[in-house]
Amino acid sequence: MLTTRQLEDLDAHSYQDYTSTGHGLVLLPTGATEQHGPHMPLGVDAMLARAVATAAAEDLDALVAPALSYGYKSQPRSGGGNHRPGTTSLSAQTLILQVRDVALEFFRHGIRRLVVINGHFENYQFLYEGADLAVREARAAGLDDSRVVLLSYWDFVDDRTLEAVFPEGFHGWDVEHGGVLETSLMLRLHPEKVDMSRAPSHPPAQLTPYDVLPEDPARTPSSGCLSSPAGATAERGELLLNAVRDGIVRAVSSEFGK
């Protein structure tokens, strides 16, 4: 009987008992260390990915692995840009190999079902590559039932929830960095880490459909947020969390069984 869903808090013998069943499931949260404006901490992406994983873990009889807290470099049109203070990023190759290595370790332990939960937009394709390499290597080594599900938690926010969270209209996913969605989730999950008195109030960023290198800080709001978090509440965070948790549980159960 597991006493915790957090793998880092579990002793090695209890973990071995869990993996020996052949039905073990590990949820691997991934995020970034990235600025999220003046009102939220640098660790938002990993914090939210871990909290979402924890919310789903009981229903899935899963363990939550320690979060990967560094991600691929922030980009102006999705995260404000890698030049922002505090943003600390990995190269694509490093992230790919980190995910591959961690996934292979779980397969070596006896885990055959792994869910990578992405909390940082820029990570996705590199998480995909790392997971693909791990599955190929595991199967080449004879672990033919090794599988990975990769998802970004925000993809499970349905239209009805968006309408409830944004009653005056949703500005779009492109400008949600540091905005109402992430801030509402943080107010629900980590309210002590949010200072709404410092929340910026400005119109959504006007983004171009292209990038320019080197990055020009003037192309995005100086706050680091791509839209204002004004209107964020813990109640709206609860709506978002419920939608995301339920959607992930359904998806993972569909792919792996419960």
LUMVEX-9938 format. One line per 5 residues: number of its first residue (from 1); for each residue x, y, z of C-alpha. Coordinates in Angstrom, 3 decimals, decimal comma. Layout:
<recs>
NUM	X:Y:Z ~ ...;
</recs>
This chain:
<recs>
1	0,000:0,000:0,000 ~ 1,550:3,292:-1,094 ~ 1,858:5,930:1,616 ~ 2,551:8,724:-0,890 ~ 2,133:9,424:-4,591;
6	5,394:11,409:-4,731 ~ 8,195:9,155:-5,899 ~ 10,851:11,281:-4,185 ~ 9,181:10,658:-0,806 ~ 8,922:6,888:-1,302;
11	11,511:4,466:0,039 ~ 13,292:2,189:-2,431 ~ 11,709:-1,042:-1,173 ~ 8,159:0,300:-1,459 ~ 9,005:1,553:-4,946;
16	10,330:-1,879:-5,906 ~ 7,103:-3,460:-4,664 ~ 5,141:-1,028:-6,852 ~ 7,217:-1,691:-9,976 ~ 7,169:-5,473:-9,478;
21	3,424:-5,616:-10,119 ~ 4,033:-5,017:-13,813 ~ 1,277:-2,371:-13,800 ~ 3,269:0,617:-12,534 ~ 2,542:4,043:-14,010;
26	4,780:7,078:-13,566 ~ 3,787:10,669:-14,322 ~ 6,803:12,845:-15,179 ~ 6,111:16,599:-14,881 ~ 8,276:18,883:-17,009;
31	8,493:22,654:-16,916 ~ 11,036:25,452:-17,015 ~ 12,745:28,111:-14,952 ~ 11,273:31,138:-16,684 ~ 10,026:34,598:-15,778;
36	6,268:34,969:-15,386 ~ 6,008:38,682:-14,771 ~ 6,376:40,591:-11,484 ~ 3,532:38,798:-9,713 ~ 4,611:35,133:-9,965;
41	7,818:33,131:-9,369 ~ 10,239:31,696:-11,903 ~ 9,165:28,120:-11,215 ~ 5,533:28,382:-12,359 ~ 5,738:25,914:-15,265;
46	7,200:23,050:-13,247 ~ 4,982:23,825:-10,234 ~ 1,827:23,619:-12,326 ~ 2,905:20,467:-14,175 ~ 3,660:18,753:-10,880;
51	0,386:19,893:-9,289 ~ -1,627:18,660:-12,278 ~ 0,196:15,314:-12,148 ~ -0,491:15,031:-8,428 ~ -4,179:15,807:-8,953;
56	-4,464:12,969:-11,498 ~ -2,226:10,441:-9,727 ~ -4,731:8,999:-7,252 ~ -7,338:8,245:-9,917 ~ -4,656:6,602:-12,075;
61	-2,894:4,707:-9,252 ~ 0,275:6,436:-10,451 ~ 3,457:7,812:-8,951 ~ 4,560:11,397:-9,613 ~ 8,247:11,703:-10,449;
66	10,308:14,747:-9,448 ~ 9,697:17,494:-11,987 ~ 12,242:18,381:-14,655 ~ 12,502:22,074:-13,831 ~ 14,637:23,411:-16,681;
71	13,221:23,640:-20,186 ~ 14,014:24,691:-23,731 ~ 14,730:28,377:-24,253 ~ 11,854:30,794:-23,826 ~ 10,751:32,486:-27,045;
76	9,224:35,967:-27,388 ~ 5,971:34,798:-28,959 ~ 5,253:32,206:-26,265 ~ 7,244:33,050:-23,137 ~ 8,451:36,611:-23,457;
81	11,946:35,665:-24,614 ~ 15,087:34,032:-23,325 ~ 16,683:37,421:-22,579 ~ 14,355:38,027:-19,608 ~ 15,905:38,125:-16,117;
86	15,880:34,775:-14,328 ~ 14,976:32,646:-17,336 ~ 17,452:29,742:-17,279 ~ 17,219:27,364:-20,216 ~ 18,568:24,177:-21,765;
91	19,658:23,543:-25,325 ~ 17,451:21,259:-27,408 ~ 20,016:18,457:-27,300 ~ 20,334:18,592:-23,516 ~ 16,569:18,435:-22,992;
96	16,179:15,577:-25,469 ~ 18,875:13,523:-23,766 ~ 17,588:14,305:-20,280 ~ 14,134:12,987:-21,151 ~ 15,580:9,953:-22,940;
101	17,807:9,070:-19,994 ~ 15,093:9,508:-17,354 ~ 12,575:7,482:-19,378 ~ 15,103:4,677:-19,903 ~ 15,792:4,591:-16,168;
106	12,103:4,119:-15,407 ~ 11,921:1,337:-17,996 ~ 14,967:-0,278:-16,351 ~ 13,174:-0,157:-12,987 ~ 10,277:-2,157:-14,412;
111	7,930:0,708:-15,279 ~ 6,425:0,192:-18,717 ~ 3,899:3,033:-18,732 ~ 5,195:6,607:-18,555 ~ 3,246:9,858:-18,977;
116	5,259:13,015:-19,648 ~ 3,215:16,056:-18,594 ~ 4,491:19,217:-20,258 ~ 4,103:22,582:-18,548 ~ 6,271:24,752:-20,847;
121	5,155:25,415:-24,435 ~ 8,629:25,443:-25,975 ~ 9,498:21,985:-24,619 ~ 7,095:19,849:-26,600 ~ 8,985:18,716:-29,709;
126	12,143:18,010:-27,702 ~ 10,194:15,985:-25,142 ~ 8,752:14,076:-28,100 ~ 12,209:13,329:-29,480 ~ 13,533:12,205:-26,094;
131	10,539:9,949:-25,482 ~ 10,776:8,492:-28,993 ~ 14,460:7,668:-28,537 ~ 13,771:6,026:-25,169 ~ 10,948:3,850:-26,480;
136	13,017:2,762:-29,470 ~ 16,013:1,867:-27,301 ~ 13,894:0,050:-24,733 ~ 12,142:-2,029:-27,366 ~ 15,421:-2,806:-29,110;
141	16,601:-4,153:-25,747 ~ 13,588:-6,474:-25,544 ~ 11,268:-4,323:-23,401 ~ 8,539:-4,584:-26,010 ~ 5,722:-3,227:-23,837;
146	7,425:0,104:-23,041 ~ 5,179:3,053:-23,918 ~ 5,056:6,814:-23,337 ~ 2,131:9,231:-23,480 ~ 3,204:12,848:-23,978;
151	0,771:15,703:-23,332 ~ 0,603:19,409:-22,508 ~ -1,857:20,017:-19,685 ~ -3,538:23,074:-21,245 ~ -4,737:21,024:-24,208;
156	-7,386:19,568:-21,862 ~ -9,034:22,931:-21,157 ~ -12,335:22,578:-23,033 ~ -14,373:25,376:-24,635 ~ -16,973:25,411:-21,857;
161	-14,279:25,966:-19,238 ~ -12,686:28,713:-21,334 ~ -16,034:30,492:-21,537 ~ -16,418:30,328:-17,758 ~ -12,866:31,533:-17,083;
166	-12,942:34,261:-19,744 ~ -16,562:35,545:-19,722 ~ -15,558:38,651:-21,681 ~ -13,853:36,578:-24,363 ~ -10,645:34,561:-24,644;
171	-7,747:36,470:-26,216 ~ -6,141:33,218:-27,425 ~ -3,442:30,810:-26,331 ~ -0,709:32,879:-28,000 ~ -0,884:35,552:-25,293;
176	-1,584:33,436:-22,218 ~ 1,964:33,557:-20,815 ~ 1,723:35,035:-17,315 ~ -1,948:35,766:-17,916 ~ -5,265:34,731:-16,414;
181	-4,923:30,972:-16,957 ~ -1,554:30,401:-15,285 ~ -2,249:32,974:-12,591 ~ -5,645:31,449:-11,732 ~ -4,089:27,995:-11,440;
186	-1,351:29,381:-9,207 ~ -3,935:31,170:-7,037 ~ -5,717:27,833:-6,622 ~ -2,613:25,681:-6,104 ~ 0,068:27,993:-4,662;
191	-1,658:31,208:-3,529 ~ 1,200:32,113:-1,202 ~ 3,471:32,454:-4,235 ~ 1,298:35,009:-6,091 ~ 1,257:38,770:-5,419;
196	-1,706:40,221:-7,289 ~ -0,785:43,721:-6,089 ~ 2,104:43,497:-8,560 ~ 0,072:42,046:-11,437 ~ 0,522:44,151:-14,588;
201	-2,457:45,618:-16,395 ~ -1,907:46,152:-20,095 ~ -3,506:45,050:-23,380 ~ -2,544:41,695:-24,894 ~ 0,724:41,725:-26,809;
206	0,516:42,367:-30,531 ~ 2,595:39,492:-31,831 ~ 4,038:39,119:-35,319 ~ 3,714:35,775:-37,133 ~ 7,505:35,472:-37,292;
211	10,604:35,646:-35,086 ~ 13,630:37,945:-35,277 ~ 17,121:37,047:-34,029 ~ 18,754:38,435:-32,008 ~ 15,710:39,017:-29,843;
216	14,442:42,584:-29,489 ~ 13,004:43,222:-25,987 ~ 10,755:45,951:-27,397 ~ 8,727:43,398:-29,367 ~ 6,907:42,147:-26,241;
221	5,608:43,911:-23,084 ~ 8,288:44,924:-20,607 ~ 6,325:43,173:-17,822 ~ 7,210:39,798:-19,327 ~ 3,508:38,880:-19,457;
226	1,908:38,527:-22,883 ~ -1,477:39,500:-21,444 ~ -2,741:40,911:-18,180 ~ -3,550:38,496:-15,334 ~ -6,247:40,849:-14,078;
231	-9,371:38,807:-13,463 ~ -7,470:35,732:-12,308 ~ -9,051:34,052:-9,267 ~ -8,661:30,834:-7,335 ~ -12,239:29,945:-8,323;
236	-11,318:30,141:-11,988 ~ -8,218:28,118:-11,194 ~ -10,447:25,418:-9,707 ~ -12,450:25,235:-12,949 ~ -9,248:24,915:-14,945;
241	-7,741:22,301:-12,642 ~ -10,879:20,157:-12,735 ~ -11,016:20,246:-16,524 ~ -7,339:19,406:-16,897 ~ -7,340:16,632:-14,290;
246	-10,442:14,970:-15,671 ~ -9,198:15,183:-19,244 ~ -5,801:13,709:-18,415 ~ -7,332:10,871:-16,396 ~ -9,624:10,006:-19,310;
251	-6,828:10,152:-21,865 ~ -4,321:8,095:-19,875 ~ -6,966:5,550:-18,885 ~ -7,925:5,213:-22,526 ~ -4,344:4,554:-23,617;
256	-3,100:2,464:-20,705 ~ -6,173:1,286:-18,860 ~ -6,686:2,075:-15,199;
</recs>
